[in-house]
Amino acid sequence: MSLIEESTTSMEMEGRATSTDGPPSPGAGWCRQDPEPLAGGRRIPAGGWCTRRFTPSRELSIVLGMVSIPQKRPTIRDVATLAGVSTSTVSRVLNNSGYVKAEVRERIEAVVSRMHYTPSELAKQLKSQRSGLIGVIIPKINSYTTSEIVAGISSTLAPLRYQMLLANTANSVAEEVTAYDLFRRQRVAGVLHLATTVNTDLIDAIREAGLPIVMIGQDASHLGITSVIQNERSAARQITEHLLSLGHKRVGLVTVGEEDIQVGRERTAGYLDALQARGLPVDPELIICASFRSGAGEEAAERLLRASGDARCTAILAVTDRLAVGVMACLHDHGLRVPEDMAVAGMGDSDTASMVRPALSTVHYDYAGTGAEAAQLMLKLWEAEHASQVERIVMPYRLALRRST
């Protein structure tokens, strides 16, 4: 005789019970079972062993004598049948949409609880034509800035049960274009793009994807793309003014040129603004165009140290903390003290900035807040069905002055 029952223990059988000629291997979940009649008069051999795998899940089972056979996952039709209502009524209760009589709602909720029914997320996503995924394009994964922004994105999306699909492009526009094609085929709900540049190939890929997009780090608002950026030019000007206020008249700059428009062009412009405001001449020999690769800061400092006497700078601004730490390493190798012989400042306030000695003066950006803001804007775009007004959000910053200056 079969009996449908709900298991009340946290140790449930998973898979089919099987008999063996002896005890299971050590470590396997098992139980001794006495001979009991089965369907058709068959018996488990006397002294036989019943091996069972256990799982902490609770599930609906059909029990035949002592043999438990797990049922398939309950469906919305099963709930409707047991509750004596239509599937649409069950759907209204589950989604809390539309009117349902209180007594009917209670009956449905009781069945849902008893069957441990969970609506299929995939089914809901397919019905709404979105996957529950948010595409996130990052230029490189081993970056403090990237990790903080992604953490901020996650803090917004995770409570809403969105998952991130990361595309690490290694600063390659071609890889970014490929990522947009992938995201389009995966039917992601939207894309958050940590960009270092925006060119025609990328613009074409964005338009073809037809997805709600928020650009992070680059201003694409003039292209009709909502953007979240840092006030790079103002921040660079302010940290340069700090160095000038200490009496330095020759301040070297280690930048990255056009490799990253905001980090390179905008921070360089801020440095030049500060010199111009003080009426100081711009010496091209004091501006070194480096890169993001390891060792670039040391190489740039070596070039600045070739000058001697009054031609040598007395302070150096690097447009990233990583470059600044490289500069400090080179100065140490040359026996120069920071800040007594050469003041050094960076930008970004990475976790390294407060750990080096002397601690690095820098600009602090709220990168986690930037990611969270971008995620909120992307969700806003989706809810507005891409028709929301284009926004340009400029995040605040502050100076983090330490002993290196």
Order of alpha helices (4+ residues) and beta strands (2+ residues): beta-beta-beta-beta-beta-beta-alpha-alpha-alpha-alpha-beta-alpha-beta-alpha-beta-alpha-beta-beta-alpha-beta-alpha-beta-alpha-beta-alpha-beta-beta-alpha-beta-beta
